[in-house]
Structure formats: C-alpha cells, structure tokens
Amino acid sequence: MKVASFNVNSLRARLNIVLDWLRKESPDILCLQETKVPDNEFPQTAFEEMNYHAVSRGEKSYNGVAIISKTPLKDVRGGFDEDESEGTRLITATVNKISVVNTYVPQGVHPLLKQFRYKLDWFQKLYEYFTKNFRPDRALLWMGDFNVAPEPIDVYNPDHLQGSICFHPDEHAALQRLKEWGFVDVFRLHQHGPEQYTFWDYRVKDAVARKKGWRIDHIWASRPLAKKSTKAWIDTTPRLLEKPSDHTFIVAEFEV
C-alpha cells in the first residue's frame, strides 16, 4: 500500500499537478489539504475518471481537506465528533479496515497572537478525538499538513528559527503528546538525513535550490501499522513545476 499527503494550496489551480502525480505514482491513498473548494464544486469526476474514489470537506477560498482512494471510503466524517465547525480542517474515513485521519492544522500566525493559542487548543481537541475514537493498537494513519517541524533537522536554520511559528517549544510539546498517544513518524523511521523538506516559502528566492525549507507535512502511523512500513520519501519535483504549491508530496509504503 502506497500513501501520500500533499498541501495543494488550491485544487482548482493545481488539479493537473495532482492528476499527473496520480498517473505517475499510482498511490492507494492520497490526502489533500488546502483544497479551497466547496464540496459542491469539488472535481469528483476528474478523480472518478482515473478510477479513484474521493471524499472532501471544503469551503471557498480557505482550508479544505480531501481523501482520494483506489478503494471505496467508509465511515466518512468531518470535524471533531459532534463539533463540525472544524470540518474543513479534518476528515476521517476507513479504507480497507485502516482508519485514515487527514488534517490541515491551523498555522498559528505568531506565538504572541490569539491564533497561536487556538492552534494549541486545536491540538488538544485532536488528542481528545484520537482518544475517544481510536486505539493505538489498531491500524491508524494520520496524515496531513501539521504546520509543525518536529525536530531541528526538519528546518533549514534551527538556531535562527527556534521559537518562531511552526517551530516553537509549545507546538513541539503538543505534537510530542500526540506522538506518545501511539504514533510513529514513518518518514523518520526510514529517512534520517538533513535537508529533507516538504514546504518552501514562495517569498524566499530559489528556496528549493538553496534548501531553505521545512518538513511540516507528515505521515504518522500507529505502531502496529508503522512496523509494516517499508519506505518513505519526499518527491520534490512538483515543487519545481510552473505555478506550484509551496508544499510537495510526502510518500510512504506499507506491506499490507
């Protein structure tokens, strides 16, 4: 089983990038974030023509999450249980008896602003969501744009960036708590080297070539599922295309 995650930063603008990547890599599951398209305008037909099933929770111009799968998706829901106010940031489904949770975590803006507190509260809600709905000894995938680089190796200049948004001790603590719930960072299970990033800011000139990136997109798995993982990598090629997303695809494979 091959799975992938990609913050598309507008599915309307980059549908061809997604479809071309599906043709090339043929993943079993693809999680998308920042689709920025309401459900009634989601390009369902484009995926169906490629023999994929798709479910989405989206809104115009902001947020939006979707799960694309070769096999039908069951038990689809958006948001935190009864609270669907975060429905365009979280979508859950079951694929071949594997629970898949796709999140677009709030960015937080700045550690001194109320949006940062909102981000930390969001992580707390997510922890409670996992605790209520899942078990760490079952097959569970958590993918998406977490908007946190977990370790110094995951940013291009950790000394300079320490304490900034997406690389702040409070974010690290919140993410570590979720990890201790029962997750494994599948990418780091297989890749240990530096300068492996999933996001490069548009505002930084030649960011990809200069390796000024962040690894803030992730594929995490419960321990039983992580043990079945065989490889993981980041495909930087789509970030070099014309009018790319500022993120790229992160991929993992499992023997299931």
C-alpha positions as CSV (number, residue, x, y, z in Angstrom):
1,M,0.0,0.0,0.0
2,K,1.3,3.4,-1.0
3,V,0.0,6.5,0.7
4,A,0.8,10.2,0.2
5,S,-0.1,13.6,1.5
6,F,0.0,17.0,-0.3
7,N,-1.0,20.5,0.6
8,V,-2.2,21.5,-2.8
9,N,-2.8,25.2,-2.0
10,S,-5.9,25.4,-4.2
11,L,-7.1,22.3,-6.0
12,R,-8.7,24.5,-8.8
13,A,-5.3,26.0,-9.6
14,R,-3.3,22.7,-9.4
15,L,-5.7,19.9,-10.3
16,N,-3.4,18.9,-13.2
17,I,-0.4,18.6,-10.9
18,V,-2.4,16.3,-8.7
19,L,-3.8,14.2,-11.6
20,D,-0.4,13.9,-13.2
21,W,1.1,12.8,-10.0
22,L,-1.6,10.2,-9.5
23,R,-0.9,8.8,-13.0
24,K,2.9,8.7,-12.3
25,E,2.9,7.3,-8.8
26,S,-0.5,5.5,-8.5
27,P,-0.9,5.7,-4.7
28,D,-3.6,3.8,-3.0
29,I,-4.5,6.8,-0.8
30,L,-3.8,10.5,-1.2
31,C,-4.7,13.1,1.4
32,L,-5.0,16.7,0.2
33,Q,-5.1,19.9,2.3
34,E,-6.0,23.5,1.4
35,T,-8.2,22.4,-1.4
36,K,-10.0,25.7,-1.1
37,V,-13.1,24.4,-2.9
38,P,-16.7,23.8,-1.5
39,D,-17.9,20.3,-1.7
40,N,-20.5,21.0,-4.4
41,E,-17.6,22.2,-6.7
42,F,-15.1,19.5,-5.9
43,P,-13.8,17.9,-9.1
44,Q,-15.2,14.5,-8.3
45,T,-15.5,13.4,-11.9
46,A,-11.8,14.0,-12.6
47,F,-10.8,11.5,-10.0
48,E,-13.6,9.0,-10.9
49,E,-12.3,9.0,-14.5
50,M,-9.0,7.8,-13.1
51,N,-10.8,5.1,-11.1
52,Y,-10.4,6.8,-7.7
53,H,-12.9,7.5,-5.1
54,A,-12.9,10.9,-3.3
55,V,-14.4,12.5,-0.3
56,S,-14.0,16.1,0.7
57,R,-14.9,18.7,3.3
58,G,-14.2,22.1,1.9
59,E,-15.1,25.8,1.6
60,K,-14.5,28.6,-0.8
61,S,-11.0,30.2,-0.8
62,Y,-9.9,28.7,2.6
63,N,-8.9,25.4,4.2
64,G,-10.4,22.2,2.8
65,V,-9.4,18.6,3.1
66,A,-9.9,15.5,0.9
67,I,-9.1,11.8,0.8
68,I,-8.6,10.2,-2.5
69,S,-8.6,6.3,-2.6
70,K,-8.5,3.5,-5.1
71,T,-11.0,1.6,-2.9
72,P,-14.3,2.9,-1.5
73,L,-14.1,5.1,1.6
74,K,-16.4,4.2,4.5
75,D,-17.4,5.9,7.8
76,V,-16.6,9.4,6.4
77,R,-16.9,12.3,8.8
78,G,-15.6,15.8,9.1
79,G,-14.6,17.8,12.2
80,F,-14.3,16.7,15.8
81,D,-17.2,14.4,16.6
82,E,-20.4,16.5,17.2
83,D,-18.4,19.7,16.5
84,E,-18.3,20.1,12.8
85,S,-17.0,23.7,12.9
86,E,-13.6,22.3,12.1
87,G,-14.9,20.1,9.3
88,T,-12.8,21.8,6.6
89,R,-9.6,21.1,8.5
90,L,-10.2,17.4,9.5
91,I,-11.7,14.5,7.6
92,T,-11.7,10.8,8.7
93,A,-12.5,7.7,6.7
94,T,-11.9,4.0,6.8
95,V,-10.1,2.4,3.8
96,N,-9.6,-1.4,3.8
97,K,-10.0,-1.6,7.6
98,I,-7.4,1.1,8.1
99,S,-8.6,4.3,9.7
100,V,-7.3,7.4,7.9
101,V,-7.3,10.9,9.5
102,N,-6.3,13.8,7.3
103,T,-5.7,17.2,9.0
104,Y,-4.9,20.7,8.0
105,V,-3.7,22.1,11.3
106,P,-4.1,25.8,11.9
107,Q,-0.9,27.7,11.1
108,G,-1.0,29.9,14.2
109,V,0.4,33.1,12.7
110,H,2.6,34.2,15.6
111,P,3.3,32.9,19.1
112,L,2.1,36.2,20.6
113,L,-1.3,36.2,18.9
114,K,-4.6,34.6,19.8
115,Q,-4.3,32.4,16.7
116,F,-1.4,30.6,18.3
117,R,-3.5,29.7,21.4
118,Y,-6.2,28.5,19.0
119,K,-3.6,26.2,17.4
120,L,-2.6,24.7,20.7
121,D,-6.2,24.2,21.7
122,W,-6.8,22.5,18.3
123,F,-4.0,20.0,19.1
124,Q,-5.7,19.3,22.4
125,K,-9.0,18.7,20.7
126,L,-7.3,16.4,18.3
127,Y,-5.7,14.4,21.1
128,E,-9.2,14.0,22.7
129,Y,-10.6,13.0,19.3
130,F,-8.0,10.2,18.9
131,T,-8.5,9.1,22.5
132,K,-12.3,8.9,22.0
133,N,-12.5,7.3,18.6
134,F,-9.4,5.2,18.1
135,R,-7.0,2.7,19.7
136,P,-3.2,2.9,19.3
137,D,-3.0,-0.9,18.9
138,R,-5.2,-0.8,15.7
139,A,-4.3,0.2,12.1
140,L,-4.4,4.0,12.0
141,L,-2.9,6.6,9.7
142,W,-2.6,10.3,10.5
143,M,-1.5,12.4,7.5
144,G,-1.6,16.0,6.5
145,D,-0.1,19.4,7.0
146,F,0.6,19.5,10.7
147,N,2.2,23.0,10.5
148,V,4.9,21.9,12.9
149,A,8.5,20.9,12.1
150,P,9.2,18.5,14.9
151,E,13.0,18.5,15.2
152,P,15.9,20.8,14.4
153,I,16.7,18.5,11.4
154,D,13.3,19.5,10.0
155,V,14.1,23.2,9.3
156,Y,16.9,24.8,7.4
157,N,18.2,27.1,10.2
158,P,17.0,25.7,13.6
159,D,19.1,28.2,15.6
160,H,17.6,31.2,13.9
161,L,14.0,29.8,13.7
162,Q,13.8,28.4,17.2
163,G,10.7,29.9,18.9
164,S,9.1,31.0,15.6
165,I,5.7,29.8,14.4
166,C,5.7,26.1,13.4
167,F,9.0,25.6,15.3
168,H,8.0,26.7,18.8
169,P,8.5,24.7,22.1
170,D,4.8,24.8,22.8
171,E,4.0,23.3,19.4
172,H,6.7,20.7,19.9
173,A,5.2,19.7,23.3
174,A,1.7,19.4,21.8
175,L,2.9,17.3,18.9
176,Q,5.0,15.1,21.2
177,R,2.0,14.4,23.4
178,L,0.1,13.2,20.3
179,K,3.1,11.1,19.3
180,E,3.2,9.5,22.7
181,W,-0.5,8.6,22.3
182,G,0.7,5.9,20.0
183,F,2.1,7.3,16.7
184,V,5.4,6.8,14.8
185,D,6.8,9.3,12.3
186,V,7.0,7.0,9.3
187,F,9.2,9.3,7.3
188,R,11.9,9.5,10.0
189,L,11.6,5.7,10.5
190,H,13.2,5.3,7.1
191,Q,15.0,8.7,6.4
192,H,17.5,10.1,8.8
193,G,19.3,12.7,6.8
194,P,19.0,16.5,6.8
195,E,17.6,18.9,4.2
196,Q,14.5,16.8,3.5
197,Y,11.6,19.3,3.4
198,T,8.0,19.4,2.3
199,F,7.5,23.2,2.3
200,W,9.4,26.2,0.8
201,D,8.1,29.7,1.3
202,Y,7.2,31.5,-2.0
203,R,8.7,34.6,-0.6
204,V,12.2,33.1,-0.4
205,K,14.0,33.4,-3.7
206,D,15.2,30.0,-5.1
207,A,14.2,28.4,-1.8
208,V,14.3,24.8,-3.1
209,A,17.7,25.1,-4.8
210,R,19.0,26.9,-1.7
211,K,17.5,24.2,0.6
212,K,15.6,26.8,2.7
213,G,12.7,24.6,3.6
214,W,10.6,23.0,6.4
215,R,9.3,19.5,6.9
216,I,5.8,20.3,8.2
217,D,3.8,17.7,6.3
218,H,3.8,14.3,7.7
219,I,2.7,10.7,7.6
220,W,2.3,9.1,11.0
221,A,1.1,5.6,11.8
222,S,0.1,3.7,14.8
223,R,2.9,1.4,15.9
224,P,1.4,-1.9,14.5
225,L,1.0,-0.2,11.1
226,A,4.3,1.5,11.2
227,K,6.0,-1.9,11.7
228,K,4.7,-2.8,8.3
229,S,6.1,0.3,6.5
230,T,8.9,-0.4,4.0
231,K,10.0,3.0,2.7
232,A,9.2,6.7,2.8
233,W,10.3,9.7,0.7
234,I,9.6,13.3,-0.4
235,D,9.0,14.0,-4.1
236,T,10.4,17.5,-4.6
237,T,9.8,17.5,-8.4
238,P,6.2,19.0,-8.2
239,R,7.6,22.0,-6.3
240,L,9.7,22.9,-9.3
241,L,6.9,23.0,-11.8
242,E,5.3,26.2,-13.1
243,K,2.9,27.7,-10.6
244,P,3.5,25.0,-8.0
245,S,2.1,24.7,-4.5
246,D,4.5,25.9,-1.8
247,H,4.4,22.3,-0.5
248,T,5.1,19.0,-2.1
249,F,4.2,15.3,-1.8
250,I,5.4,13.1,1.1
251,V,5.0,9.4,0.5
252,A,5.2,6.1,2.4
253,E,4.7,2.4,1.6
254,F,3.4,-0.4,3.7
255,E,3.2,-4.2,3.3
256,V,-0.5,-4.6,3.9
